[in-house]
Amino acid sequence: MLTQSSQTSSAYRPLRWLTAALLLVWAAASFGVVYWARELSFLWGDWPFSFWMTAQGSVLVFLAITVIYAVVANRLDGPSNRQDHDQPRETDAQP
């Protein structure tokens, strides 16, 4: 039988992987563009790609990271939220 702590640990394992993956995306968008700015000199529209990523693209990446985390975390947490609401709280118990 699984204990509460092992159930919680296994339930949040996908969320930890998601967090790690999104942190890697964040690091690549933040530091990768700056580090390889000279190599990213192709045109994106009328502007060099490195300039576009610095001015606007990074903000869009950060917003996408936030939205992805919120949506996936809500989906992963949904079953545990339903399970928590199914269990009676101490204040609901009759003496």
N, C-alpha and C positions, 0 to 999 in steps of 0.2 A: 504494500500500500504506500502510495506517495504521501509524503508529508506536505504541509502547506508551503513550506519554504522551497521544496524541490518542485512543486507545481508552479509556483510563482517564477522560479528560475527558468524552467523550461518554457513557460508561456512568454517570457520576455526575451528569449534567445533570438527570435527573428527581428525584434525591435532593435537589439544591440547590433545585429548585422546591418540593418538598414542605417542605423546611426553611423557606423563605421564607413559604409559605402558613401553616404552623403557627405561625411567629413572629407573623404578623399576627393569627391567632386568639388567641394568647397576649396580645398587646398589647390587643386589643379586650376580652378577658375581664378583664385586669388594670386597665387605665386607662379603658376606655370606660364601664364600669359606674360607676366613681367619678365620672367627668366628667359623665355624664348621670344621676346618681342621682335628682335631683328629677323628671326626666321619666319615670323608670322606677317610678312610684309606684302602678302597678296591683297588685292583690292576686294572689298566687300561693299558692293554698291559703288559709291564714289570715294570711299574712305579706305585707308589701309586697315586691315583686320585688327591689328594690335591696337590702333587708336579706337576703333569701334568697341572692342571688348573692354578696354579701359573705361571708356566714357559711358557705355550703355549696356553692353553684353553681360558684364559681371553682375550688375544689379538684377537683370532678368534671370540669370542663373541662381542668384541668392533667393529671389522670390520663388522660383521653381522648386528649389530645395525645401523651402518652408512649406509650400503647398503639398509636395509629395510626402513629406514627413507627417503632416497633419492628416492627410487622407489615409495613408497606410497605417499610422498609429491608431486611428479611430477604427479601422477595419480589424486590426489585430486585437484591440482592446474590447471590441464589441461583445464577444462571447463571455468574457470575464465580467463585464458590466451587467449583462443579463443574469449571470449566475449570482452576482452579488445582490441584485434586486429580488431574486427568487428566495433568498434566505431571509428568514425573519430577523429583524434587528432586536436588540435587547429591549428597546423602548416599546416595541410592538408586542412583546410577549405578555400574556396574561398571567397574573399571579396565581 
